[in-house]
């Protein structure tokens, strides 16, 4: 079952996309127990494949629409 959760600890600028190294806004918790981090672009690009292997998905990409002064 895949769901979108609010993380207990928000992703920060130190969290980087496992695909390209950009700031991560999506955390994918795998059913196998691992975790992957993605920028919004790569999370959208791989959404279908991730849905099949994810236990949970934490998506903070809506932060990209906020005022830059409020982004962590």
Backbone bond lengths (Angstrom), bond angles and torsions (degrees), N, CA, C in turn:
res aa  C-N    CA-C-N  psi(-1)  N-CA   C-N-CA  omega(-1)  CA-C   N-CA-C  phi
1 X - - - 1.453 - - 1.516 109.07 -
2 X 1.289 118.18 129.78 1.455 123.29 -179.84 1.513 108.70 -108.86
3 X 1.318 115.48 134.58 1.455 119.49 177.72 1.511 108.96 -142.03
4 X 1.312 116.38 161.33 1.451 121.07 175.75 1.508 107.57 -101.30
5 X 1.317 115.84 123.93 1.452 121.88 -175.40 1.514 111.42 -115.56
6 X 1.308 116.11 158.77 1.451 121.78 169.36 1.519 106.53 -91.83
7 X 1.322 117.79 123.98 1.461 119.03 -176.47 1.517 111.91 -69.36
8 X 1.332 115.84 152.66 1.455 119.33 175.55 1.521 109.37 -74.23
9 X 1.329 117.54 -31.74 1.458 122.66 174.83 1.525 106.84 -122.74
10 X 1.319 118.09 118.24 1.465 119.54 -177.66 1.529 111.50 -62.76
11 X 1.310 115.56 151.28 1.458 120.19 173.15 1.522 108.44 -66.77
12 X 1.322 116.49 146.54 1.463 121.25 -178.54 1.525 109.96 -120.52
13 X 1.308 116.54 177.82 1.464 121.81 177.66 1.524 111.42 -62.92
14 X 1.311 117.89 -20.15 1.466 121.30 178.57 1.529 111.93 -76.91
15 X 1.341 118.07 -17.58 1.466 122.11 177.94 1.519 108.26 -81.94
16 X 1.330 117.21 122.44 1.458 122.27 -172.72 1.523 111.19 -117.64
17 X 1.311 116.04 147.85 1.464 123.64 178.53 1.528 109.47 -62.31
18 X 1.328 116.31 131.05 1.461 120.94 178.40 1.523 111.99 -70.67
19 X 1.294 118.57 -14.75 1.463 122.48 -178.61 1.527 112.26 -91.89
20 X 1.355 117.33 -44.76 1.471 119.10 -172.86 1.528 114.51 -128.89
21 X 1.316 118.61 -11.13 1.458 121.28 179.27 1.518 115.32 89.59
22 X 1.335 118.04 -0.62 1.472 120.61 176.49 1.525 109.20 -71.85
23 X 1.334 116.49 170.10 1.454 119.64 178.66 1.526 110.00 -60.56
24 X 1.329 116.00 133.11 1.460 122.01 -178.85 1.526 110.63 -85.84
25 X 1.315 115.10 136.01 1.461 122.30 175.45 1.517 111.88 -121.93
26 X 1.346 117.06 -3.83 1.459 121.48 -178.41 1.525 108.92 -132.02
27 X 1.324 115.62 127.49 1.463 123.24 176.03 1.520 107.45 -111.34
28 X 1.326 116.10 124.12 1.461 121.74 179.15 1.522 107.73 -110.92
29 X 1.334 115.86 118.71 1.465 121.41 175.97 1.524 106.54 -96.22
30 X 1.324 115.74 117.67 1.456 121.52 -174.36 1.524 111.99 -82.21
31 X 1.319 115.90 152.36 1.460 120.36 177.10 1.527 110.56 -63.91
32 X 1.328 117.09 -24.23 1.464 121.41 178.73 1.521 112.46 -76.91
33 X 1.334 116.90 -9.29 1.456 121.28 177.65 1.510 114.53 107.68
34 X 1.316 119.07 -13.21 1.457 121.88 179.08 1.514 112.05 -83.53
35 X 1.317 114.82 178.60 1.458 121.50 177.71 1.525 109.07 -135.75
36 X 1.315 115.65 147.98 1.450 122.49 174.55 1.520 108.26 -129.06
37 X 1.324 116.27 146.27 1.457 122.34 176.09 1.524 108.42 -115.64
38 X 1.334 116.15 139.36 1.456 120.45 179.44 1.516 110.87 -137.96
39 X 1.338 115.56 147.37 1.455 120.53 167.25 1.531 106.24 -70.72
40 X 1.312 118.10 168.31 1.464 121.02 -178.01 1.529 110.84 -61.77
41 X 1.323 117.12 -39.51 1.463 121.54 -179.20 1.530 111.67 -60.21
42 X 1.323 117.08 -51.58 1.458 120.07 -177.32 1.530 112.31 -72.61
43 X 1.309 117.89 -28.99 1.470 120.01 174.82 1.522 109.89 -64.02
44 X 1.340 117.25 -43.17 1.469 120.67 177.20 1.526 110.75 -66.02
45 X 1.333 116.86 -42.44 1.463 121.35 -178.05 1.532 111.91 -60.71
46 X 1.326 116.91 -38.01 1.462 121.55 -175.09 1.531 113.36 -107.13
47 X 1.317 117.60 15.59 1.468 122.12 -174.21 1.528 113.24 -55.66
48 X 1.309 117.81 -43.88 1.470 119.98 -177.68 1.527 111.56 -64.09
49 X 1.320 116.95 -44.74 1.465 120.71 179.72 1.525 110.85 -67.30
50 X 1.318 117.34 -39.31 1.466 121.09 -178.73 1.522 111.30 -67.23
51 X 1.310 116.95 -36.33 1.474 120.36 -179.71 1.520 111.21 -59.06
52 X 1.316 117.05 -31.17 1.450 120.74 -178.68 1.518 114.85 -78.45
53 X 1.339 117.29 -17.74 1.474 120.32 -176.78 1.522 113.37 -120.29
54 X 1.326 117.29 -1.13 1.466 121.10 -174.98 1.519 112.12 -91.61
55 X 1.331 115.58 137.32 1.456 121.18 170.01 1.526 108.59 -83.50
56 X 1.326 115.86 -40.66 1.467 122.84 179.36 1.519 108.92 -148.66
57 X 1.321 115.92 150.96 1.461 121.87 175.38 1.521 108.06 -129.60
58 X 1.322 115.71 124.35 1.460 122.16 176.78 1.526 106.05 -104.81
59 X 1.329 116.41 112.42 1.459 121.86 -175.58 1.531 109.97 -113.43
60 X 1.326 116.10 110.96 1.462 121.92 178.06 1.523 111.19 -108.46
61 X 1.330 117.44 18.39 1.459 120.50 -175.50 1.530 113.04 -64.00
62 X 1.330 117.76 -18.10 1.463 119.76 176.32 1.521 111.58 -63.74
63 X 1.334 117.42 -18.86 1.467 120.92 176.53 1.521 111.41 -63.38
64 X 1.318 118.23 -22.54 1.460 121.55 178.99 1.526 111.53 -66.71
65 X 1.325 117.36 -21.60 1.458 121.70 -179.11 1.521 112.25 -88.44
66 X 1.323 117.10 -10.85 1.464 121.58 -177.44 1.520 111.69 -78.64
67 X 1.292 115.26 164.19 1.457 123.28 174.62 1.534 108.55 -57.80
68 X 1.329 118.70 132.54 1.472 120.99 -178.63 1.525 114.02 -56.88
69 X 1.314 117.48 -24.82 1.464 120.54 179.07 1.524 111.89 -68.01
70 X 1.340 117.51 -23.61 1.465 120.29 -176.30 1.518 113.05 -98.41
71 X 1.341 118.06 -7.34 1.465 121.11 -179.80 1.516 109.16 -73.35
72 X 1.331 115.15 134.19 1.468 120.50 -177.61 1.496 110.77 -73.42
